[in-house]
Amino acid sequence: MAIVRIADKTAGRGRPACKSVGLALAAALVLGALTVGAAHAETRAERLDALGAQIRAHHGKLTPTLIESMGRSALEAKGDARFYGAWRVLNYYRNNGQDADFDRWAGQLRKVATRDGDPRLAGMAEAMRLSGPVLSGRADSLDDAVWSRFDAAGPDVRRVAQLERLRVAVGLNQWARASAVGAALIRDVDGQNRLTWPLAAEAHTLLATTLGDLGDHLSALDHLTAAADLDRRIGSATQDAERVYDLADMASAAGEYAAAERLAALHGEVIKTSGGPRATFFNRYLCASIAYDQAQWARTLRCLDTVAPLLDKPQDGWAVGALRMRLEVKARLGDAKGARQDFARLRAAPDGLGAEDPLSDLFSDAYTLRAEKKGLEAFDVYDRWRRKAMRAMKEDHQHKIAAISSALQAELGSKREQLQHVEKEAALQRGLNTAWTMVAGLMTLLAAGGAAWMVHQRRVSRELRDARARAEAASEAKSTFLATMSHELRTPLNGMLGLAQTLKLEPLEPGEREQVELLEDSGRNLLTLLNDVLDLSKIEAGKLDIAPIPGDLVQTCARLVRVQGALAADKGLAITFAAADDTPASLSFDPVRVRQCVSNLLSNAVKFTAHGEVAMTLRCEPLADGEVLATIRVSDTGVGMSPETLAKLFGAYVQADASTARRFGGTGLGLNITRRLAVMMGGDVTVESQEGVGSTFTLSFRCGALAEATPRTEAEAAAAPFDLRERRVLLVDDHPVNRKVVGVMLAPFGCVVVEAEHGQAALDRLEAEPFDVVLMDVNMPVMDGLEATRRIRARPDWAGLPIIALTADVMDDQIQACREAGMDDFVVKPVDMAALVATVTRAGRTPRQTDHETGPSPERRMTSLAASR
């Protein structure tokens, strides 16, 4: 349903005979070379049905409220998440013809860009604004100089500008330019951050339109398959209706009418849960187009009956195209009066909508005169149309042949030099042959060579796709195994650690308390091992992201020193911390990863030091680009290391020597993960050591500089009182042990905990009685936590109810799924009592924001919670 696709369809319906004649000679040679698609019509139909089934299986609910919520969440985010999230909302409104919503969001982006000093947002809005008048027919094409000015705005803005350039080229049937720009954009996005994948999906969709125009429906289907596959991999449902529309339209154009009818029916299903305000119009237009292609004139009119008011007073190019189709069909069916009325409506349409088409008017007028029993006049008008159509065909015939030739050359890049040589040889023979013979010969050679090369390319592409599929399957299997292992281990750990924490609150004998503490320490050691393996896997897969937020770096480090201080005191060690006086009070950094790195260095220093001291220092240096380089040094008077040990120190699963694991435990992953995290934060970890004297580890990383402020410190946040008295908490979990653990943890604070064993039971409880907070497990029978959350958010009377996820799956995809479903926070199993109580308390203090309020988004609250752990 993107603008270019509707515009092309409209143009075709307005002058069907002219379009077919204009492309006949040029496209026939190309189609002769692409017989693979024609020879496998059944396979093509099966692929169309299979792709439709895939979209149906992964389709989710997409309401206007959810689109608006996505936009607000994007604007509250930072960096690439904000940029590409905002682009997806603008692109959704553009493709669904919601011009008012598009203009409203574009204006909002410009305001936010000015407020936050974000030129990328302004550049994106400007690039998408430029293409609008061209696509709607209110302006001519834009030259290269207009687009090249975005090259200096950075890679993200340049990609969006290139996509709009591609959109314009496809809309104007500039096939060569569209092929070149689209292929370059897909190559540029390939391998980039997954946030850029929706741009690649849109480029694939636009290229499918171009290839469909050229008659290569098999390659067009390949591009649509790639677009749908990207949608599935990123979990996006914003383009489902558009994907099904394009598939149905392409199936009809290729003569696969049965598949087109099935896909049109699927489109009607999809728009019930994800269609915009114009979804019904697009569905009726699709129905009419398929009926038109099959010469089912009466059915064509029936398809358009429900949107007749939009056609009677057309306000955009889509309505004009549908009106012109209705005019022609009425004339074909003999309804001369109705056709004349539609002629009048076309002439009354606002300027710039494409209603002025003299050639199409002649064609429709001939049929109308025939319906009025004016045979001689009809024949005269038809003859005038035929002569003008042939003259127009001759005038642009050379242009169409050149355009098709250039487009194929872009697809067959490696054949460019050979084709240029053939063209030069053909030029030497120009005096011996007529111009038409030369063009036909050149196109025959081009098509023959192109066919052979495309067969080879398809074979290579299939092999590459198979290899990529195997690699992706292996990666998917690894991720599935890690997620399952994490979930299965964290569930029993939750019971063990949770009950150990609650036991410590009871009055115990010294010996009993020591046993409980040993039980808790053993569980936490196992949890640390599990977290190390998951972190290493996410780093190697490129799925671990750095999420900086404002915070106090000095307070963060001081708190870690206090935590290690108790362990150092037990060994008789002195532990000190000093921060430079000029250290900024507020910086932007990822507190979770900084805490992980510093904690590892401190714990190692205490672990390997038998006597003496451990000292940590912090200093910050401003950088030329405005950021700050933080340097943390941890020194000890421990055993030290030899040069041989230092050489292998940062390898995975490496210990200083074979006895280290036996004496001190651990996996040898800590320093490897610490260095990798430091590099991801723009720094590094280095070490200086002398055997028998001690070691000094230096951690450096980049921080964002912030305006001087007095943020609430972690110590102040931790000191805030837990006021949970009479707080009604709905605890939803299918595992009785988990419910027992959480209930025991909350009991001392005066909470009223009501239990439910699955999502449907939780909905029944909410119907029966009010609650202040919901603690929601994710994976449950009958109804899982994600579906239950979506249903809660769909109820206006429950919109403000805080929902906190309880999950044993800490993979990024799971956290993202919780956020998209509407959860406000999450607590990781095994549940830490302090984190649980702090999260429930915070949920009560900060009510969920409504559509018209501002405040921290669920994503920001989730990031803050992760930081507090």
C-alpha positions in Angstrom: 0.0 0.0 0.0 3.0 2.3 -0.3 2.5 5.5 -2.3 4.5 4.3 -5.3 2.6 1.1 -5.6 -0.8 2.6 -5.5 0.3 5.4 -7.9 1.5 2.8 -10.4 -1.7 0.8 -10.2 -3.8 3.9 -10.6 -1.9 5.0 -13.7 -2.3 1.5 -15.2 -6.0 1.5 -14.7 -6.4 5.0 -16.2 -4.8 4.0 -19.5 -4.5 0.3 -19.8 -4.1 -0.1 -23.5 -1.5 2.6 -23.7 0.6 1.1 -21.0 0.5 -2.3 -22.5 1.4 -1.1 -26.0 4.1 1.2 -24.6 5.9 -1.6 -22.9 5.1 -4.4 -25.4 8.2 -4.3 -27.7 10.7 -3.4 -24.9 9.4 -5.8 -22.2 8.8 -8.7 -24.6 12.6 -9.2 -25.1 13.2 -9.1 -21.4 10.4 -11.5 -20.6 11.8 -13.9 -23.2 15.0 -14.0 -21.3 13.3 -14.6 -18.0 11.4 -17.8 -18.8 12.3 -19.4 -15.5 9.4 -17.6 -13.8 7.0 -18.5 -16.6 8.0 -22.1 -16.6 7.4 -22.5 -12.9 4.0 -20.9 -12.5 2.8 -23.5 -10.1 5.9 -23.1 -7.9 5.4 -19.4 -8.0 1.8 -19.8 -6.8 3.0 -22.1 -4.0 5.6 -19.5 -2.9 3.0 -16.8 -2.8 0.7 -18.9 -0.6 3.6 -19.9 1.6 4.6 -16.3 2.1 1.1 -15.3 2.9 0.9 -18.1 5.5 4.1 -17.0 7.0 2.8 -13.4 7.5 -0.5 -14.8 8.9 1.5 -16.9 11.4 3.6 -14.0 12.7 1.0 -11.2 12.5 0.2 -9.4 15.6 -2.3 -6.7 16.7 -1.4 -3.2 15.6 -3.7 -0.4 16.6 -3.4 3.4 16.0 -2.9 3.8 19.7 0.0 1.3 19.6 1.6 3.2 16.7 1.4 6.5 18.6 2.9 4.8 21.6 5.7 3.5 19.6 6.4 7.0 18.4 6.4 8.4 21.9 8.7 5.7 23.1 11.1 6.4 20.2 11.3 10.1 21.1 12.1 9.3 24.7 14.9 7.0 23.6 18.4 8.0 22.6 20.8 7.5 19.7 19.9 5.0 17.0 16.9 3.7 18.9 15.3 7.1 18.7 16.2 7.8 15.1 15.1 4.5 13.6 12.1 4.2 15.9 10.8 7.6 14.7 11.5 6.6 11.1 9.3 3.5 11.4 6.4 5.6 12.6 6.8 8.1 9.8 7.2 5.4 7.2 4.0 3.6 8.5 1.9 6.8 8.0 3.5 7.5 4.6 2.8 3.9 3.3 -0.8 4.0 4.6 -1.6 7.3 3.0 -2.2 9.0 6.3 -0.8 12.4 5.2 -2.2 14.4 8.1 -0.6 12.0 10.7 2.7 12.0 8.7 2.8 15.9 8.6 2.0 16.0 12.3 4.8 13.6 13.3 7.3 15.3 10.9 6.6 18.6 12.6 7.0 17.0 16.0 10.3 15.6 15.0 11.6 19.0 13.9 10.6 20.5 17.2 12.3 17.7 19.2 15.4 18.1 16.9 15.6 21.8 17.7 15.0 21.3 21.4 17.6 18.5 21.8 20.1 19.7 19.2 19.6 16.5 17.2 20.3 17.3 13.5 19.7 13.7 12.5 16.0 13.9 13.3 15.7 17.1 11.4 17.6 15.6 8.4 15.3 12.6 8.3 12.1 14.7 8.4 13.5 16.9 5.6 14.4 14.0 3.3 11.0 12.4 3.7 9.3 15.7 3.2 11.0 16.3 -0.1 9.7 13.1 -1.7 6.1 13.7 -0.8 5.2 16.3 -3.5 6.8 14.2 -6.2 5.0 11.0 -5.2 1.6 12.7 -5.1 2.1 14.3 -8.5 2.4 17.9 -7.2 6.0 18.3 -8.3 8.5 17.0 -10.9 11.4 14.7 -10.2 14.3 15.9 -7.9 17.8 16.0 -9.4 20.9 14.4 -7.8 22.1 17.6 -6.2 19.1 17.7 -3.9 19.8 14.2 -2.6 23.6 14.6 -2.4 23.3 17.4 0.2 22.3 14.7 2.7 25.6 12.8 2.3 27.3 15.0 4.8 24.6 14.5 7.4 26.0 11.2 8.5 25.3 7.5 7.5 21.8 7.3 9.1 20.4 10.4 7.4 22.1 9.4 4.1 20.4 6.0 4.2 16.9 7.5 4.7 17.6 10.0 1.9 18.7 7.2 -0.4 15.5 5.3 0.4 13.4 8.3 -0.5 15.4 8.7 -3.7 14.6 5.1 -4.5 10.9 5.7 -3.7 10.8 8.6 -6.1 12.7 6.6 -8.8 10.2 3.7 -8.6 7.2 6.1 -8.5 8.4 7.7 -11.8 9.3 4.4 -13.5 13.0 5.3 -13.5 14.0 1.7 -13.5 17.7 2.0 -14.0 18.1 4.5 -11.2 15.8 2.5 -8.9 17.9 -0.7 -9.5 21.2 1.0 -8.8 20.1 3.0 -5.7 18.2 0.1 -4.2 21.0 -2.4 -4.6 23.5 0.1 -3.1 21.2 0.8 -0.1 20.7 -2.9 0.6 24.5 -3.5 0.5 25.0 -0.6 2.8 22.5 -1.8 5.4 23.5 -5.4 5.3 25.5 -6.3 8.4 24.6 -3.1 10.2 22.7 -2.7 13.5 19.3 -4.6 13.4 17.6 -1.2 13.9 18.5 -0.5 10.2 16.8 -3.6 8.9 13.4 -2.0 8.3 15.1 0.3 5.8 16.4 -2.8 3.9 12.9 -4.4 4.0 11.4 -1.2 2.5 14.1 -1.2 -0.2 13.4 -4.8 -1.0 9.7 -4.0 -1.4 10.4 -1.0 -3.7 12.8 -3.1 -5.9 10.1 -5.8 -6.1 7.8 -3.1 -7.7 10.5 -2.2 -10.3 11.2 -5.9 -11.2 7.4 -6.5 -11.4 7.1 -3.6 -13.9 9.9 -5.3 -16.0 8.1 -8.6 -15.9 10.5 -10.5 -13.7 7.9 -11.7 -11.2 10.2 -14.4 -9.8 12.9 -11.9 -8.8 10.2 -9.6 -7.5 8.9 -12.4 -5.3 12.5 -13.0 -4.0 12.6 -9.4 -2.9 9.2 -9.5 -1.2 10.3 -12.7 0.5 13.4 -11.0 1.8 11.3 -8.1 3.1 8.9 -10.4 4.9 11.8 -12.4 6.4 13.3 -9.2 7.8 9.9 -8.3 9.3 9.8 -11.6 11.0 13.4 -11.4 12.3 12.9 -8.0 13.9 9.4 -8.9 15.2 7.7 -6.1 13.3 4.0 -6.1 12.3 3.9 -2.5 11.0 4.2 -3.6 7.4 2.0 -6.8 7.4 -0.9 -5.2 5.6 1.4 -3.7 3.0 3.3 -7.0 2.4 0.0 -8.9 1.8 -1.3 -6.1 -0.5 1.9 -6.2 -2.6 1.8 -10.0 -2.9 -1.8 -10.0 -4.0 -1.2 -7.2 -6.5 1.9 -9.0 -7.9 0.0 -12.3 -8.1 -2.8 -10.7 -10.1 -0.3 -9.0 -12.5 1.5 -12.3 -13.1 -1.8 -14.1 -13.9 -1.9 -16.1 -10.6 -5.5 -15.1 -10.0 -6.4 -17.9 -7.5 -3.4 -17.0 -5.3 -4.3 -13.3 -5.7 -7.9 -14.0 -4.4 -6.6 -15.9 -1.4 -4.1 -13.1 -0.6 -6.8 -10.5 -0.9 -8.9 -12.4 1.6 -5.9 -12.5 3.9 -5.5 -8.7 3.5 -9.1 -8.3 4.7 -8.2 -10.4 7.8 -5.0 -8.5 8.5 -6.5 -5.0 8.4 -9.0 -6.0 11.1 -6.2 -5.8 13.7 -3.6 -3.6 12.0 -5.2 -1.4 9.5 -5.1 2.4 9.5 -8.0 4.7 8.7 -7.6 4.0 5.0 -7.3 0.3 5.3 -10.8 -0.4 4.0 -10.2 1.7 0.9 -7.0 -0.1 0.1 -8.7 -3.5 0.5 -11.6 -2.5 -1.8 -9.2 -1.1 -4.3 -7.2 -4.4 -4.3 -10.5 -6.3 -4.8 -11.4 -4.1 -7.8 -7.9 -4.4 -9.3 -7.9 -8.2 -9.2 -11.5 -8.3 -10.7 -10.4 -5.8 -13.4 -7.4 -8.0 -14.4 -9.8 -10.8 -14.9 -12.3 -8.6 -16.9 -14.9 -9.2 -14.3 -16.6 -5.7 -14.8 -19.6 -6.1 -12.6 -17.6 -7.4 -9.7 -15.1 -4.5 -10.1 -18.0 -2.1 -9.5 -19.2 -4.1 -6.5 -15.8 -4.0 -4.9 -15.8 -0.2 -5.2 -19.4 0.3 -3.9 -18.4 0.5 -0.2 -15.9 3.4 -0.9 -18.1 5.3 -3.3 -18.2 8.4 -1.1 -14.4 8.7 -1.4 -14.6 8.4 -5.2 -17.4 10.9 -5.6 -15.3 13.6 -4.1 -11.7 12.5 -4.6 -9.1 14.2 -2.4 -6.0 12.3 -3.3 -4.3 10.3 -6.1 -5.6 6.9 -4.9 -9.2 8.0 -5.1 -8.6 9.6 -8.5 -7.2 6.3 -9.8 -10.1 4.3 -8.4 -12.6 6.8 -9.9 -11.0 6.5 -13.3 -11.2 2.7 -13.1 -14.9 3.0 -12.2 -15.6 5.4 -15.0 -14.1 3.0 -17.6 -15.9 -0.1 -16.2 -19.2 1.8 -16.2 -18.7 2.7 -19.9 -17.8 -0.9 -20.7 -21.0 -2.1 -19.1 -23.1 0.5 -21.0 -23.8 2.8 -18.1 -23.3 6.0 -20.1 -25.0 8.3 -17.6 -22.8 7.0 -14.7 -19.7 7.3 -16.8 -20.5 10.9 -17.7 -21.1 11.7 -14.0 -17.7 10.2 -13.2 -16.1 12.3 -16.0 -17.6 15.4 -14.2 -16.2 14.3 -10.9 -12.7 13.8 -12.4 -12.8 17.4 -13.8 -13.9 18.7 -10.4 -11.0 17.0 -8.6 -8.4 19.3 -7.0 -5.3 20.1 -9.1 -2.2 18.1 -8.7 -3.9 14.7 -8.1 -3.3 13.2 -11.6 -6.9 13.7 -12.7 -5.7 15.4 -16.0 -5.0 12.6 -18.4 -6.2 13.5 -22.0 -5.2 10.1 -23.5 -7.1 8.1 -20.8 -10.1 10.5 -21.2 -10.2 9.7 -25.0 -10.1 5.9 -24.2 -13.0 6.1 -21.7 -14.9 8.6 -23.8 -14.9 6.1 -26.7 -16.5 3.4 -24.5 -19.0 6.0 -23.1 -20.1 7.0 -26.6 -20.6 3.3 -27.5 -22.8 2.9 -24.5 -24.8 5.9 -25.7 -25.4 4.1 -29.0 -23.2 6.6 -30.9 -21.2 4.1 -32.8 -19.7 6.4 -35.4 -18.7 9.0 -32.9 -17.3 6.3 -30.7 -15.2 4.9 -33.6 -13.9 8.4 -34.4 -12.9 9.0 -30.8 -11.3 5.5 -30.5 -9.4 6.2 -33.8 -8.1 9.5 -32.4 -7.0 7.7 -29.2 -5.3 5.0 -31.2 -3.3 7.5 -33.3 -2.3 9.5 -30.3 -1.4 6.4 -28.4 0.8 5.1 -31.2 2.5 8.5 -31.5 3.1 8.6 -27.8 4.4 5.1 -27.9 6.9 6.0 -30.7 8.0 9.1 -28.9 9.0 7.3 -25.7 9.9 3.9 -27.2 13.6 4.8 -27.3 13.4 6.0 -23.7 11.7 2.8 -22.5 14.3 0.6 -24.2 17.2 2.6 -22.8 15.6 2.5 -19.3 15.1 -1.3 -19.4 18.7 -1.8 -20.7 20.1 0.3 -17.9 18.1 -1.5 -15.3 19.3 -4.9 -16.4 22.9 -3.6 -16.5 22.5 -2.5 -12.9 21.3 -6.0 -12.0 24.1 -7.7 -14.0 26.9 -5.4 -12.7 29.8 -7.6 -13.7 28.6 -7.6 -17.3 28.8 -3.9 -17.7 32.2 -3.7 -19.5 31.2 -6.5 -21.9 27.9 -4.8 -22.8 29.7 -1.5 -23.4 32.0 -3.3 -25.9 29.0 -4.8 -27.6 27.4 -1.3 -27.9 30.6 0.1 -29.5 30.7 -2.7 -32.1 27.0 -2.1 -32.7 27.7 1.6 -33.3 30.2 0.7 -36.1 27.4 -1.2 -37.9 24.9 1.6 -37.5 25.2 2.7 -41.2 24.5 -0.8 -42.4 21.2 -1.3 -40.5 18.2 0.7 -39.6 17.8 2.1 -36.2 15.1 -0.3 -35.2 17.1 -3.4 -36.3 20.1 -2.2 -34.3 18.0 -1.7 -31.2 16.3 -5.1 -31.6 19.7 -6.8 -32.1 21.3 -5.1 -29.1 18.3 -6.0 -26.9 18.4 -9.6 -28.1 22.1 -9.9 -27.2 21.5 -8.2 -23.9 18.6 -10.4 -23.0 20.5 -13.6 -24.0 23.6 -12.7 -22.0 21.5 -11.5 -19.2 19.5 -14.7 -19.0 22.6 -16.8 -18.8 24.2 -14.6 -16.2 21.0 -14.4 -14.2 20.7 -18.3 -14.1 24.3 -18.3 -12.8 23.6 -15.6 -10.3 20.4 -17.4 -9.1 22.4 -20.6 -8.5 25.1 -18.7 -6.6 22.4 -16.8 -4.7 20.7 -20.0 -3.7 24.0 -21.5 -2.5 24.7 -18.3 -0.4 21.1 -18.4 1.0 21.5 -22.0 2.0 24.8 -21.3 3.7 23.4 -18.3 5.4 20.3 -20.3 6.5 22.5 -23.0 8.0 24.6 -20.4 9.9 21.4 -18.7 11.1 19.9 -22.0 12.2 23.1 -22.8 14.2 23.0 -19.4 15.8 19.3 -19.7 16.5 19.9 -23.2 18.1 22.7 -21.8 20.3 20.5 -18.9 21.4 17.6 -21.2 22.1 19.8 -23.5 24.1 21.2 -20.6 26.2 17.8 -19.2 26.8 16.4 -22.6 27.8 19.4 -23.3 30.0 19.1 -19.9 31.6 15.4 -20.4 32.3 15.7 -24.0 33.6 18.7 -23.1 35.9 17.2 -19.8 37.2 13.9 -21.4 38.2 15.4 -23.8 40.9 18.0 -21.1 41.8 15.1 -18.8 42.5 13.7 -21.1 45.0 17.0 -21.8 46.7 18.3 -18.2 46.9 14.8 -16.8 47.7 14.3 -19.1 50.6 17.8 -18.5 51.8 17.3 -14.7 51.8 14.0 -15.1 53.8 15.6 -17.5 56.2 18.3 -14.9 57.1 15.5 -12.7 58.3 14.6 -15.2 61.0 16.4 -15.4 64.4 19.0 -18.2 63.9 21.8 -19.7 65.9 25.3 -18.7 64.7 25.9 -22.2 63.2 22.6 -22.2 61.5 23.2 -18.7 60.1 26.6 -19.8 58.7 25.0 -22.7 56.9 22.3 -20.4 55.4 25.0 -18.0 54.2 27.0 -20.8 52.7 23.9 -22.0 50.9 23.3 -18.4 49.6 27.0 -17.9 48.6 26.9 -21.3 46.7 23.8 -20.2 44.8 25.2 -16.8 44.0 28.4 -18.4 42.7 26.4 -20.6 40.4 24.4 -17.5 39.3 27.6 -15.7 38.5 28.9 -18.6 36.4 25.6 -18.6 34.5 25.7 -14.8 33.9 29.3 -15.0 32.6 28.4 -17.7 30.1 25.4 -15.7 28.9 27.3 -12.4 28.7 30.1 -14.0 26.7 27.6 -15.6 24.3 25.8 -12.3 23.8 29.0 -10.4 23.1 30.2 -13.0 20.6 26.7 -12.8 18.8 26.8 -9.0 18.8 23.6 -8.8 20.8 24.9 -7.1 23.9 24.2 -3.3 23.8 25.6 -0.5 25.9 22.8 1.6 27.4 24.2 4.8 29.0 22.0 6.8 31.4 22.8 9.8 33.6 24.4 8.9 36.9 27.1 9.6 39.5 30.2 7.6 38.7 31.9 8.4 42.1 28.9 7.1 44.0 28.8 4.0 41.9 32.5 3.2 42.5 32.2 4.1 46.2 29.3 1.7 46.7 31.3 -1.1 45.1 34.3 -0.4 47.4 31.9 -0.6 50.4 30.6 -4.0 49.2 34.1 -5.4 48.9 35.2 -3.8 52.1 33.4 -6.4 54.2 35.3 -9.2 52.4 38.6 -7.4 52.7 38.0 -6.8 56.4 37.5 -10.5 57.0 41.0 -11.1 55.5 42.6 -8.2 57.4 43.1 -6.1 54.3 42.8 -2.4 54.0 40.8 -1.1 51.0 40.7 2.5 49.9 39.1 4.7 47.2 40.1 8.1 46.0 38.5 10.2 43.2 40.0 13.2 41.7 38.6 16.5 42.8 37.6 17.6 39.3 35.5 14.5 38.6 32.1 15.6 37.2 29.1 15.1 39.5 27.0 13.7 36.6 28.0 11.7 33.6 26.3 9.5 31.1 27.4 5.8 31.3 26.1 2.3 31.5 26.0 1.6 35.2 25.3 -2.1 34.8 28.4 -2.7 32.7 30.6 -0.3 34.6 29.6 -2.0 37.9 30.3 -5.4 36.3 33.8 -4.4 35.2 34.8 -2.7 38.4 33.3 -5.4 40.6 35.3 -8.0 38.8 38.6 -6.1 39.2 38.0 -5.4 42.9 36.9 -8.9 43.7 40.0 -10.4 42.0 42.2 -8.0 43.9 40.7 -9.0 47.3 40.7 -12.7 46.3 44.4 -12.8 45.3 45.7 -10.6 48.2 46.6 -12.3 51.4 48.0 -9.3 53.3 48.5 -5.6 52.7 46.0 -3.4 50.9 43.8 -2.9 47.8 43.5 0.7 46.5 41.2 2.1 43.8 41.5 5.5 42.2 39.2 7.4 39.7 40.0 10.3 37.4 38.3 11.8 34.4 39.8 13.6 31.4 37.8 15.7 28.8 38.2 14.6 25.2 38.3 16.7 22.1 34.9 15.5 20.9 33.2 16.7 24.1 33.0 13.3 25.9 35.0 12.3 29.0 37.5 9.4 29.4 37.1 7.8 32.8 40.1 5.9 34.1 39.9 3.5 37.1 43.0 1.9 38.6 42.8 -1.0 41.0 46.1 -1.9 42.7 46.9 -4.7 45.2 49.8 -6.2 47.1 48.9 -9.7 46.2 50.7 -12.6 44.5 51.4 -10.8 41.3 51.9 -12.6 37.9 54.8 -13.7 35.7 55.2 -12.5 32.1 54.0 -15.9 30.8 50.8 -15.6 32.8 50.2 -12.0 31.7 50.5 -13.1 28.0 47.4 -15.3 28.3 45.6 -13.5 31.1 42.7 -12.0 29.0 41.8 -15.2 27.1 38.4 -16.9 27.7 38.4 -19.7 30.3 42.0 -18.9 31.3 43.2 -18.9 34.9 46.6 -17.8 36.2 47.6 -21.4 36.7 46.0 -24.8 37.2 45.7 -24.4 40.9 43.8 -21.1 40.8 40.4 -22.6 39.9 40.9 -25.2 42.7 41.8 -22.6 45.3 39.6 -19.7 44.4 36.9 -21.0 42.0 35.7 -19.2 38.9 35.6 -19.9 35.2 38.3 -17.7 33.8 35.7 -15.6 31.9 35.7 -12.5 34.1 38.7 -10.6 32.7 37.9 -11.6 29.2 34.4 -10.2 29.5 35.6 -7.1 31.3 38.0 -6.3 28.5 35.4 -6.8 25.8 32.9 -4.6 27.7 35.5 -1.9 28.1 36.2 -2.0 24.3 32.5 -1.7 23.6 32.4 1.4 25.9 35.2 3.0 23.9 38.1 2.0 26.3 40.3 -0.9 27.3 41.7 -2.9 30.3 45.5 -3.1 30.8 47.6 -4.7 33.6 51.0 -4.2 35.1 52.2 -6.9 37.5 55.4 -8.2 39.2 55.4 -11.7 40.7 55.4 -11.6 44.4 54.9 -7.8 44.6 51.3 -7.1 43.3 49.3 -6.0 40.3 47.6 -2.9 38.9 44.7 -3.1 36.5 43.6 0.0 34.6 40.1 0.2 33.2 39.2 3.1 30.8 35.9 3.9 29.1 34.2 6.8 27.5 31.3 8.7 29.2 28.9 11.3 27.9 29.4 14.8 29.4 26.2 16.3 31.0 25.3 19.7 32.3 26.1 20.1 36.0 23.2 18.7 38.0 22.5 17.2 41.4 20.9 13.8 40.5 19.6 11.5 43.1 22.4 9.2 44.1 22.2 5.5 44.4 22.8 5.7 48.1 19.8 8.1 48.5 17.6 5.9 46.3 18.6 2.8 48.4 17.9 4.7 51.6 14.3 5.6 50.5 11.8 3.9 52.8 9.9 0.8 51.6 6.3 1.7 52.2 4.3 -1.3 51.0 1.8 -1.5 53.8 -1.6 -2.7 52.6 -0.3 -2.7 49.0 -2.4 -5.2 47.0 -0.1 -7.3 44.8 -1.4 -9.8 42.2 1.3 -12.5 41.9 1.0 -14.5 38.6 3.3 -17.5 38.2 2.6 -21.1 37.3 5.4 -22.5 39.6 4.2 -22.9 43.2 7.8 -22.5 44.6 8.2 -19.2 42.8 4.9 -17.9 44.2 6.0 -19.1 47.7 9.4 -17.3 47.5 7.9 -14.0 46.3 5.1 -14.2 48.8 7.5 -14.8 51.7 9.7 -11.9 50.5 6.9 -9.4 50.5 5.1 -10.6 53.6 7.4 -8.7 56.1 6.5 -5.4 54.4 2.8 -5.6 54.9 1.8 -6.5 51.3 -1.5 -8.3 50.6 -0.4 -10.9 48.0 -3.0 -12.7 45.9 -1.9 -15.5 43.7 -2.8 -16.7 40.2 -1.3 -19.6 38.3 -1.6 -18.3 34.7 -2.6 -15.2 32.6 -6.3 -16.1 32.3 -6.6 -16.5 36.1 -5.0 -13.1 36.5 -7.5 -11.5 34.2 -10.3 -13.1 36.2 -8.8 -11.8 39.5 -8.6 -8.3 38.1 -12.2 -8.4 37.1 -13.2 -9.5 40.6 -11.1 -7.1 42.8 -8.7 -4.1 42.5 -4.9 -4.3 42.8 -2.0 -1.8 43.1 0.7 -3.8 41.3 0.9 -7.0 39.1 3.9 -9.3 39.2 3.7 -11.2 36.0 5.6 -14.3 35.0 6.3 -14.6 31.2 6.1 -18.3 30.3 2.9 -19.9 31.6 0.3 -22.4 30.4 -3.2 -21.5 29.3 -2.2 -17.9 28.7 1.3 -16.5 28.9 2.3 -13.2 30.6 2.8 -11.3 27.3 -0.7 -12.0 26.1 -2.2 -11.3 29.5 -0.3 -7.9 29.6 -1.6 -7.0 26.1 -5.1 -7.7 27.2 -4.7 -5.6 30.3 -3.3 -2.7 28.3 -6.3 -2.9 25.9 -8.6 -2.0 28.8 -8.8 1.7 29.5 -9.8 1.1 33.1 -6.6 -0.9 33.7 -4.3 1.4 31.6 -2.5 2.8 34.7 -1.9 -0.5 36.5 1.8 -1.1 36.9 3.0 -4.5 35.6 6.3 -5.9 36.6 7.7 -8.9 34.6 9.1 -11.9 36.5 11.4 -13.7 34.1 14.2 -16.3 34.1 15.0 -15.5 30.5 17.4 -12.5 30.5 18.2 -12.6 26.7 17.6 -9.2 25.0 14.8 -10.5 22.8 12.8 -11.5 25.9 13.3 -8.1 27.6 12.3 -6.4 24.3 9.2 -8.6 24.1 8.2 -7.6 27.6 8.6 -3.9 26.8 6.6 -4.1 23.6 3.8 -6.0 25.4 3.4 -3.1 27.8 5.2 -4.1 30.9 6.7 -1.3 33.0 9.6 -3.0 34.8 11.1 -6.5 35.2 12.7 -8.5 38.0 15.1 -11.3 37.0 14.9 -14.7 38.6 16.5 -15.7 40.9 14.7 -12.9 42.6 16.8 -10.6 44.8 14.7 -9.4 47.8 16.1 -5.8 47.8 15.5 -5.5 44.0 12.0 -6.9 44.3 10.9 -4.6 47.1 12.5 -1.6 45.5 10.8 -2.3 42.2 7.4 -2.8 43.7 7.9 0.4 45.8 8.9 2.4 42.7 5.9 1.1 40.8 3.7 2.5 43.4 5.4 5.9 43.6 5.4 6.4 39.8 2.0 5.8 38.2 2.0 4.7 34.6 1.8 7.6 32.2 -1.2 8.2 30.1 -1.1 9.2 26.4 -1.1 12.9 27.2 1.4 12.8 30.1 5.2 12.8 29.9 7.6 10.8 32.0 10.0 7.9 31.9 9.0 5.3 29.3 8.9 1.6 30.2 12.2 1.2 28.3 13.8 3.9 30.5 12.3 2.4 33.7 13.5 -1.0 32.7 17.0 0.4 32.1 17.0 2.1 35.5 16.0 -1.1 37.2 18.8 -3.0 35.5 21.2 -0.3 36.7 19.9 -0.6 40.3 21.0 -4.2 40.3 
